[in-house]
Amino acid sequence: MASSLTTFTDEARIALDTLSGRAAGLFSPSLRLGVTGLSRAGKTVFISALVHNLIHGGRLPLFQAQKSGRIARAFLEEQPDDAVPRFQYEDHIAALVDDRVWPDSTRAISELRLTIEYESASGWNRLFSAGKLSVDIVDYPGEWLLDLPLLGKSFTDFSREAAELATLPVRSGLSQAWRELASSIDPDADADEMTARRLAESFAAYLKACKLDERALSTLPPGRFLMPGDLEGSPALTFAPLMKLSGRRRPGSLQAMMERRYEAYKTHVVKPFFREHITRLDRQIVLIDAMQALNAGPAAMADLERAVTEILSCFRPGRGNFVTELFSRRIDRILVAATKADQLHHESHDRLQAIVRRLADRAVARANFSGADVDVVAMAAVRSTREGTVKQGRETLPVIIGTPLKGEKINGETFDGKTETAIFPGDLPEKADSVFDPSGPQAEGNEPAIRFVRFRPPKLERTAEGVTLSLPHIRLDRALQFLIGDYLA
């Protein structure tokens, strides 16, 4: 699908950009790693933990270059793209380590260059390789990525699909106010700025309601309606799908205005993002908050699957030869990672991974996606809990132990953000299909399979010499091995 998002002129510009980047990389090998995910999936935490563990020599037994002692050092360098905001690694680490609070979520695109000096495992490679790799980490909101399919859709397509989604049972109550307003609008009426504004604000309010924890819905384009940034209030964001469309669009009508602004949004917002960032990636990780969707029920899981399908359809997968690689970057590995595995006992980690595997496999099939290796992992970039057991009568229950965030509630108890406690989170079902079944045990209104509680970041231990240890994690090393391990072989 990604090829349908660009014109011949776009492809020519992409080829020139790629050729320029390849030339610069001849003497300084680099890898562009895209990091995305939907709200609260933990993109900022993932990048911070990845960099922290590499710089400080964290425990990464499944990351072969680190395990074998071939990494001499890892350090931050000035990023190559001066027009892209820098990922504020130092601020985020201070929040995690010193203040024990989770850093602010991704609101816009940012970048960071991590350079790794290493010794190749191959004697042949040692002769010809500089033993140095720069990893340019590109952080961007998944909500922006979900806008890319709009490039291949007309305003009529966009309106029809928005209306269909809005009437789904899990959304109908949330979208009622917008649907009633949109249904009362005559598309042939004269274009009116206040009407356009009311429609846009009502549609944005519906999208924001879908994001709330109890719904945990994921497919919410246009993404800038949720994260407008400096575009807030601009005509390019003051539009909305229409419930009624006129077959013959009259110049000067409300429908003509909405369609023009929709096309402006694609031209000035979506297309530059695709051309300047997505087409320059070599590897990609997609972080998902499967825990929140599991708590919300099968409708949220189905919506998450729909979102992952849309995301995969936006990438340019494949492997090229030496000549084609000069002019076109292709993503050859994508990792779909379910975060916050530390909120489950390790006995459920494989079950969480099986659920994500089922979701990813169906998304790959639905997106007709091929040409890249797609893997899944259940992980926690920063582990905020440890494990233990408690006696309950004759039963011994596996529990997780940590400090719940202030205001978190479970079984009628509200936590103060200071007290450590042991929680039995529950078990995920053995069969992955059951969490997608609307009539199954995870259906809306039933008791959720897990007790979802947010914890504070862990208190880091110090050595006898006063050195702070690296951030603990679950399977961050496995993610690293899949994403960049072969470059360090």
N, C-alpha and C positions, 0 to 999 in steps of 0.2 A: 504493500500500500504506500510505503514511503515515497516510491518513485512518482506516484501520482500527485504528490504534494508540491512538486516543483515544475517550473517551466524550463525551456532550453536555456534562457538567459540565466536563470538561477543556477543551473548545472554548470554553465561556463564560469560563473563567479566562484562556485564551490571548487571547481577544478583548479582555478588560479590560486585560491586560498590554500588548497591542499598542497599544490606544488611548492608554494612559498614556504609552507611549514615543513615539508619534507627536506627542502634544501637547508633550512636552518638546523634540522636535526641530524644531518650527515655527520657532524663532528660532535654532537651532543645528543645521544639517543634519548628519546622521551616517549612516554606513554600517556595518553589522555584518558583518564578514568572518570566517567560520569557517575555521580551519586544522586539518585532521586528517590522519591517516595511520597506518599500522600501524608496529609496532616498527622502530626504526632507519631510518625513512624520512626523518628530518631536519626535523621540525616546528620544533624549537627553533632550529636553524640558519637555516631559512627566515625565520622571523619576525625574528630578530636581524639578518640580512643585509638584509631589506626595510627595516627601520627605519633601520639604519646608512647605507644608500645614499641614502635620502631626506633624512635629517638632514644628511649630509655632502656632498650634491650629487654622488653617484657617477655613473659613466658609464652612462647608461641610454638609448641611442640609439633604442630602439623604444618608449619611454614618451613619448608625444607631448607631454604637458604639461611634462615636464622638458626634452625636446629643444628645444622652442620657447622656452624661457626664461620660461614663464608661472608657474612656481612661485616665489613670493617666499621662503617658508621652510617648513620642516616641523619640528615640535617635539612633545615628549611633554607630555601633560596628565594630570591626575588622572582616573582612569577613573570611569564613572558607577555601577558596581555595587560597593558597599562590601563585600558579602558574598562576593565572588569574589576569590581570591588574585591579586595582581598578577604579571604575567609579569616576571621579574627580568632585564630587558634589560641593565642595566649589568653584572651578574655574568657573563652569557653573553658579552658583548662582551669583557670582561676575559679570560675563558678563551680566546676565539678569537684576540684580537689580542696580548695580553701573554704568555700562557702557551703559546699555540699548541697547545691541546688542545680537543677537541670537548666542548661543554657537556653536562651531564647530560640524559637523555631526559625527555620529558613523562611525569609520573606521575599528574597530576590536571589539573583544569581551571584555566586562568588567563586573565588579560585584560590588555590594554594599549590605551591611547587615544593614537593618533597624529593630530595635527591639521595639516592642510595649508592654507596660505594661498596663493591662486593668482589669476590673472587669466583669466577665461573667454576662449576664442577667438572667441566670438560677441559682437558689440556689443549685441545684444538681451539676451543673458544678463547682460552686465555691468550693465545697468540694474536688473535684478531680483534678481540673485544677490549674496549677501554675499561671494562669493569665498573661502569658508572651508568646509572639510569635515573632520569628525572621523571617523576610521576606527577603530572599536572592534574590535580583533583578538582573537578568542576562540580560544584554544588548548586542544584536548582530545584525549585518546587515541582512536585509531580503534578500539581494542578495546572501548571503552565504546559506540561507535556500533554495533558489530556485535551489541550486546545488544538493540537496539531491535526487531528482528523477533520477539523472544521475546514482546513484548506481544500479538502476534496468535496465539500458539501455546499450546496447553494443555501440561500436563506430559507427557501421552501423546505429543503431537507432538514435543516436545523430546527425550524419551527415544528415540523411534524414529529421528529424524534423527541424534542423537548416535551411536547404534549403527551406522547406515548409514555415516556418515563414518569411524568407528573401524575398520571392516573394509576400507576401501580399501587397496590394496597399499602405498601410501606411508605409511600410518598403522598398519597391523595389528601390526607388531612393537612400536611405541611404546605401543600401547593394550592389549597382551596382558595385562599384570598387572591393569589395571582391569577388563577384560572378564571375566577369570577370577574375580575377586572378586565382580563384580556378578552373574555367572551363578550363583554359589553362594548368593546371598541370596534368602530367601523373602520376597516383598513383603507377604505376609499375616502375617508374624511380628510380635510386639509391637515397637512403636517403641523403639529403643535408641540412646542418644546416642553410644556408642562405635562402634557399627556405622555410624551416619551419618557420624561423623568419619572413619573409615577409608575409606569410600567417597568422601567429598569430597576427602580428601588424595590418594587414588590417582588420581582423575579429574584433579585439578589437576596432579599430577606428569606425567600423560600430555600435558596441554595445554602445559605448559612444555617438554617434550621436543620437541613439534612446532615450537616457536619457534627451536630451535637452528639455527645457520647452515647446517649440511649438509642440513637439511630445508626451512627457510624457508617453513613453512606459515603461512597467514594467517587462515583461518576457524576461530576458536577461542573461541566463546562458552561460558560466561559470562565477559565481559571482566574482572570484578572478581576472578575466580579467579587471574588473572595480575597484577592490580594492586589488591589488596584495600584498601590505605590503612587508614583507621581502622575499617573493617568487619572486619578480620581476626579470625577466631575467633567472629564473631557467628553466631547461628542462620541469619540470612538468607544466609550464605555456606557453611553446613554442610549442603549437599545435593548430590545428584548424580543424573544420569539412571539409570534402572534397566533392566537387560537383559530382565528378566521382569516383566510387569505383570499384576496381577489385574484381571479384568473387573469384579468387584464390590469396590470399595475398602472395607475394614472400618475403622470408626472406631478410632483407637488403634493402627493398624498402621504398619509402617515406610513403606509406600507413602503412607499418609495424611500422615505426617510430612513426607516428601520433597515431596509435592505442595503442602502448606501453606507450606513454606519457599520453594519455587520461586515461588509466588504472592506471598509477602512480598518476595522479591527484586525482582520486577517492580513491585510497588506502591511500595516504599520506596526503591528504588535506581534502577531503569530509568526509570519514568514521570516522576519529578521532573526527571531529567536532560533528557528529551525536552521536557517542557513549559517548563522554565525557560531552556533554552539553544538547542536545535535549532530550535524554532519561532520564535525571534527573529532568525534569520540572514537576511541579504539576499544574500550571495554566499558561495561556498564553494570552497576548494581542497582536493583529496584527494591527498596525497603518497604515492607507492608506491616501494618499493625493488625495482624490477624487476631490477636487477643481481643481487641475491642470489638471487631466484627463478630467473633465467636460469641461474645457476651450478648451482642445485639440480636443474634439469631440468624436463621437461614437466609432471610431477605438481604441482610447486610453482607453475608458471605457471597451470595449471588451477585450483588452489586460490586463487591471487591473483585470478583472474577471478571466481571464486565470491564472494570477499570484496567486490570492487568492486560486484558485482551487489547484494549484501546492503546495502552502504552506500548506493547510489543509491536503493534502495527505501525508505530511511528518511527521505529529504528530502521537503520539501513544495515541489515545483517550480511555476512558473507566474508569470504577470503579471496583476495585477488592475487595476481602474480606481481612480479617486480614492476612491470610497466604500469598496470592499472592502479597499483598502490600509490604511484607518484601523483595521480590525479584525483583519486577518490578514496577516502577513508571508509572502512567498513567495520562494524562491530562484530567481532568473532566470538566473544564470550559475554553472556549475560547471566548474572546471578540474581535470583529472586529470594530475598531473605526475610523471613518472619522474625521480627525483633521482639525484645522483652521476654525471651525464654526464661529469664531468671525469675519470672513471676509464676513459674511452674516448677514442681519437683522434677529432677532429671528423668524420673520414670516416665514422664509425659513428653519429653523432648522429641523422641522419635515419632510419637503420635502427631505432634504439632508439625513436624517435618513432613510426615505422610499427607497431612491435610494440605499443606502448601504444595507438595508435589502434585497432588490431584488437581488443585486449582491451576497450577502453572501448565500442566499437561493439557488441560482442556482449553486454556487460554491460547497456548501455542497452536492447537488444532483449529480453534475458531479464527485466529488471526492469520491462518495459512502461513505461518512463520517458519522459515527454513534458512539454512546457511550459517547459523551460529550455534555454538554449544550453549544450552540453557541448563543451569543447575539450580538446586534449591538448598537452603540451609535454615535451620531454626537456631537463632543466636541471640546473644545479648552483648552488644559492643562494650557496655559497662555493666558488670554484674553488681546489682544493688542488694542481693540477698545471699545468705548461705543456707545450707540444709541441716536438718536435724530430725529428731523423732520425738513424739510425745505419747504418753500412755493415756488412753481413754477407756476406762474399764479394763477389759481383757485385751483390747485392741491396741496395737502400736501404729500410730499414724505418721506418715512422712510429712514434714512441715518445712516451710521456708521461713527464715528469720531475718528481719530487717526493720528499718525505721519507716513506717508509713508516713506519707506527706501529711502535713497539717490539714485537717478537714476531711480526710478520707474516712469512710464509714464502712463497717462490716458488723452484721448481727446486732445492730443498734448501738454499737460503740463508735464514738468519734475520736479520732487520734489527734494528738497535740503536736506532731512533727518532731518530738524529742524522744519519745519512748520506743524502745525496741520491743518487738513482739513476735511471737511465732504464729503462723497462719497455715491452716490446712487448705490449700488452694482448690482441691478437688482434682479429679482425673478427667482427662480428655477421653472421648469414646474411642474404642479400639478400631472401629470402622470409620474411615475418613468420609465416606459418602453420607453418613448420618447427619453431619453438621450442615449439609446442603439441602436436606430433605425438609420441605415445608410442613410435612405431617409427622416428622420424627420427634425424638425426645428433646431436640434443641429448638423446637418451634416457638414462635412468639407467645409469651404468656407463661411458658414453662420456666422452671428454675434453671438458670444458666449452668453449663457444665463446670465452669470455673468461677472462683471468687476473685474478681479482678480488683487489686489494690495497688495504687502507685506508691513506690517507696522512694526515699531520699537516696542520692548517690552514697556509696559506701565511705566509711572513714578509712583512709589509706594507712597502712602500717608503715612504720619506719624501722630501718635496720639499726643495729647497735651503734653504727657510725653516723646515724642521723639522716641517712638517705631515704627519701620517700620512694616506696615501691611503685611500679607501674600499675595502671588501672586494671583490675581484674575483669575477666570477660568469659563468655561462653562461645566457643567456636569462631571467634574472630580470626584465629590462625587459619582455620579451614577456608574462610572467605578470602583471606589474603593469598593463600596458595592457589586458589582457583583464578583469582583476578590478575595476579602479577607474577606468580611463581615461575612460570615458564620463561619469562623475560630474564630471570636471574639464574637460570640453569647453567 
